Amino acid sequence: MGNSTDFCVIGGGIVGVATAHRILRRHPGASLVLVEKAAALATHQTGHNSGVIHSGIYYPPDSLKALLCRQGAQWTKDFAAAHDIPFEVCGKLLVATDSREYERMLALHERSVTNGVDVELLDAAELVRREPRVTGVGALFVPSTGIVDYTRVTTALAAEIAAEGGQIVLGAEIDSISETRETATVSGPSGSWTARTLVVCAGLQADRMARMAGLRTDFRIVPFRGEYYQLPPERAGLVHTLIYPIPNPNLPFLGVHLSPTIDGELTVGPNAVLGLSREGYRKGSFDIRDARDVLGFAGTARVARAHLRTGARELRNSLFKHGYLAECQRYCPELTVADLRPREAGIRAQAVLRDGTLVHDFLIERTPRSIHVLNAPSPAATSAMPIAEYLVDQL
């Protein structure tokens, strides 16, 4: 039967760790085990992002993303301050570079007001006054946006889990999930655990875990590589705030942006290129099972047809650095090819429905003994603790 516990959490990213943390706070004295197949926590989406504390400006007002992101931004800052984790509220500029983007910017400004996010509408002159190296026809300034290292946040949460008696098991891949009326059992080469309640926060493997648990899934996790570059140290002071383009509202990606990091670096990225390996971060990574899952899924072809021009541009920019550079030069024209130095990519776990719809909001479903986070891309890191609270409420 394996090890018995009150709660089992699958997934050692920030959402899984925050959920385990919240369960123990809400159920003092309960037994809990968190299992993660990697050798360390926060090795995938949590540890491969821009480190932005998002404000919640982008998301439809009635969405989980809008609600939980606003709550999570404040929680992240408070938790970091309480645990001596460096963070900075540097603000963010969303820059419109032409008339079409300007119209989108105005619509985004209206949404920000509805979402209760403090935003300033800037003209071109004020934009240049604040960021002399950035050009555009206008911009939105979001003063509450910040930066942090989410791996450090995850590590601090994990330390508190251990202090409260929770068990974290690394290197534990799960290949089976079964349920009875009273329990859920997860097992793999490293062992098995039987729990009264199972929470699955598996990120890039979310669809596979859901199928193991018997959930009928009409979606597939499609990995999108987000490729980053790092600017040389002498360019680190090029901008003082996060610089974002105005996003395409039909896509869940925010575009290539300039991001100061909490460690004093300046990165640019990410793009969004279809990946053929869910956990392969090197360019050209290929996994036969992952490739078959993506290319054999009807939704992938439908997404490709619906966004053919965008996909072709992203692929071109991935293959040719000059194309990638052109995306950045639209708002920061002095950047050069020599400024774009290699940096490890990230991979976004994007749920895609069979009809080709990209799932924009967080997606959560359950069985009698388990609850599954099926889609939690950005801003999931910012929203991690409110997501955890939401999940524990469902338990």
PEUR-V681639 format. One line per field, one symbol per residue. ss: DSSP state (2 for helix, 1 for strand, 0 for the rest). psi: psi as a letter, one per 20 degrees, with the letter a starting at -180 (. if undefined). A space follows every 10 residues. Layout:
# PEUR-V681639
ss = ???
psi = ???
This chain:
# PEUR-V681639
ss = 0011111111 0002222222 2222220000 0111110000 0000222000 0110000000 0002222222 2222222222 2200001100 0111110022 2222222222 2222000001 1112222222 0000000111 1100011102 2222222222 2220001111 0000011110 0001111100 1111111111 0022222222 2200000011 1111110011 0022200000 0111100000 0000001111 0000011110 0011010000 0000010222 2222200222 2222220222 2222222220 2222222220 0000002220 1100011111 1110000100 0011110001 1111100000 0002222222 22220
psi = hapqqgqppp okahggghgg ghghhhmpiq qqpppphrir qkidhhjlai kpnqhjhhqp hjqhggghgg ghgggggggg ghjkpprpni rppoppirhg hgghghhhgg hhghikppqp oqrhghghhh nhipqrirqp pnhiqaqroh ghggggghhh ghhjjqppor knppjppqqa hhrppqqahi aqppqhpppo mjdijghghg hhijpopkrq oopopopqqp qqhijhjgri rpoqrpqoii qjqirpqpoq rijjrorpar aoppqjphko iqpjqppggg gggghjphhg hhggghlggg ghgggghhho hhgghhghih imiiqrhhhn qqqqrrppoo pprhjjppoh rqpprrrhjq ppohomaplh ghjgghgggg ghhh.
